[in-house]
Amino acid sequence: MGNDTNRTDTGAPTDQYETKGSLNMYLVGSTLQKAIRRGDRELAAFSAFELLRSGMDGFFHSRVSTILLEDLRLRPAEAHLLPAIKRLQDMMNGVFEDNEGMRISAGMRIASLMAEAESSRELLPMKNWWIALAEDRLEAIENGDVPEHSFPIDDKLDEIEYVVADQHTARGSRAGRGTAHYLIEAARTSDPSNLETRYKRLLLEHELGKNVSDEQVEHSIEPVPDDEPWEHSREVGFPRH
């Protein structure tokens, strides 16, 4: 494999941002991102190959970081992907630094792994919408108008206030929501482990003693529903503490 990154495959001098295959670096980088986003392993691997054989390692690594943030869901089941990619990048810059074939292959493996992962574009649209929304809301308020749209917390604040305004907030403290409210309601989780259940029960009995009822203990360790994560009960009541 030729390693003269200053010349194209035809032997002509490369222009700025031109790869050995006479392609534009940014076009290939965009292809890498779109191929990973759409699960095309072959095109993702080729894009990595083309960038790396053209000596554009820095651009490749930068684009990989961008894609990890912008285009992959990275569920807990895929948490291994991050250390795997980091390990391959370390190999590219370390043991394979002077071995062009292996260095390029490691980059292709990174692209292939990322193309196999679950893709998602949820974060960027959310962030960009909220930035635009903040500007629109400010303009409406300054003009004396009612903002057309609201932030998610605005729509849910009445629903979630009883949970989020706990003893760690001024509002919760003023409302008398102390340790009991926190342990029984605010600290509930979607999927309590056996250890969480055991030790929360012990802590409740230690902190609240005879003042806590069996109903309150069971409520504290009951998983919040998947379809109603902010579900709570004001009827359970909380002992004074």
N, C-alpha and C positions, 0 to 999 in steps of 0.2 A: 504494500500500500504506500503510495507516494505521500511524503510528509511535507512537501513544499506548499505551505498554506498561502503563499503569496502569488500562486499561479492557479488558474483554473485547470480542469482536466484536459482542456485543449492546449494548454501551455501558455495561454495569454495571461498577462498580469491581472490580478484581481483588482477591481475597483473597491472603494470603501463600502463595507457592508455586503460584499459579494462573496458567496461561498464557492467552493471548488467546482460545484456543479452549475455554476453561473446563475445561482438563485439569490434573491435578496435575503439577507439575514433575518430581517423583521418578518418577511413573508413566511420563512421556514419556522420561525419562532411562533408565529400565529397559527401555523398549521399544527405544530406540536400541541399547542393549547387546545385547539378545536378537536384534534384527533383524540386527545385524552378525554375531553369533555363528552365526546360521542362514542367512546369505547372502541376506537379503531386502533388496535395494537400495532398493526403493520405500519400504518402511516406515522404513528407516534414514534415507533422505533426508527423509522427512516429519518424522520426529522431530527432526532437526537444524533443519529449517525452523520447526517450532513453537516450539522453545526459543529460537531466535535472533530470530524476529520478536517474541517476548515479552520481549526484553531480557535473556535469561538466558545471556549469552555466557560469563560466568565458569564457570557450572555446566556448560555444554556443553564447554568446553575441559578442565575437570577430568575430566569423564566420558570424553572422548576419550583422555586420558592413562591412565586406569584400564583402558579397553578394550584399548589397545595392549599393556599388560602382561599382562592377565588372559585375553584372548580370542583373540589372534592368534598364529599360529605364528612368523611373521616369518622364514621360511627365507632363506638368502643370496640366492636369486633374487628375493626381495621386499624386499631391503635398500633399494631406491629409495623404498619407501613412506614411511619415516621422514622423509627430507628433503623429500619432496613434501608431506606433511602439515604439516611445520614451515613450509614456504614459504607454503602456503595460510593458515595461522594468522597468519603475519606480514602477509600481504596484508589479512586481515580487520581486524587491529589497526593497519594502516598506510594503504596507498593506498585501501582500501575502507572505512575507518572511518566516513566520513560518507556513504557510498553504501549505503543499507540493502539495496537489491536485490542488489548485487554481494557485499556482506558475507554475506548469507544464502546466496547461491548458492555462495560459497566453502566455507561450512560444509557445505552439502549435498554438495558434491564430496568433501569429507573423508569424510563418512559413506558415500558411494557407493564410494569407493576401499577403505575398510576392509571393507565388506560383500563386496567382490569377493575380498579376500585370504583365504588359507587360515586357517580358525579352529581354535583348539585351546584346551582347558581343562586342559592337563596340569600347568602349574606350580603353580596354587593347590591342587589336590588333593594333589600331592606335598608341598608345603610344610606344609599343614594336617595331613596324615597324620604327617609326621615330627615336628611339634610335639607332637601327641597321643602319638605313640610314645615320645618322650623322657620325657614325664610318666608314662606307664604303666610304662616301664622303671625309672624312678627309684622309683616306688611298689613295684614288685616286688622290687627290690634291697633297699630299706629293710625289707621284710617277710620278707627271707630267701628269696624265691622266685626261680625262674629266669624271666626275661622271656619272654613268649609269642612276641613278634616281635623281629626284629633289624633294624638299619639295613643298607642295601645293602652298605656297605663291610665290615660284619661277615661277611656271607655270602661275600664275594669276597676277603677279606684274604689267605687262604692262596694263592689263585690269583694275585693281583696283586702280592703282596709283593716278588717278585723284580724286578719292573719299577719299582714306585713307590719302593721303598727303595733309592734310588741314592746317589751321592756327596753329594747335597744334603741328605741326612737322616743323623741320628746312627746309625740302624740300618744304613744302607747303608755308611757310612764304617767302622763296626766290622767289617762283613763283608768289607771290602777291595774294595768296588765303586767303582772310580775312574773315570778318564776313559774307559778302554776300555769298561767296562760301560755307561757312559752313552751313548757314541756308537754302540755296536753294538746295544744293546738298548733302553735307557730312552728314547732320543730318536727311536725309530721312529714313523712317522706312518701314517695310513690312506690317504693319497693324495699321496705325495711328488712334488713338481714336478721338472721337468728341472733347474732351478737347485739345488734341494735335493740331488738325487742327485749332481750334479756337484761341488758344494762340500763335501758330506759326505765324498765319496770323497777329495777333495784334503786335507781336514782330517785324516781318518784316517791317510792316508799321511804327512802332515807330523808329526802328534802321535805316531804309533806306529811309523812307519818300517817296517823289515823285520819287526817283530814281529807285524804284522797279516797274516792270510792272505786270499786271495781269497774264501774262503768267508765269513769274518767281514765283509768289505766288502760282499759281496752281501746278506748277512743284514741289515746295517744299513740298506740302501736298499730292501729288499723291503717292499711295503705290508703292513700288518697286515690280516688277513682281516676282511671285513665281519661275518661271522657269529661270529668269534672275535677280537674286538679286543684281548684281553689275551694272545693266543697269544705264546709266547716259547720260546726254546731254551736249556737249560742245557748242551747238548752242543756248542754252537758253541765255547765256551771264550773266555777273554779273556786277551790278553797282559798281562804285568805292565808297569805304567807308573808 
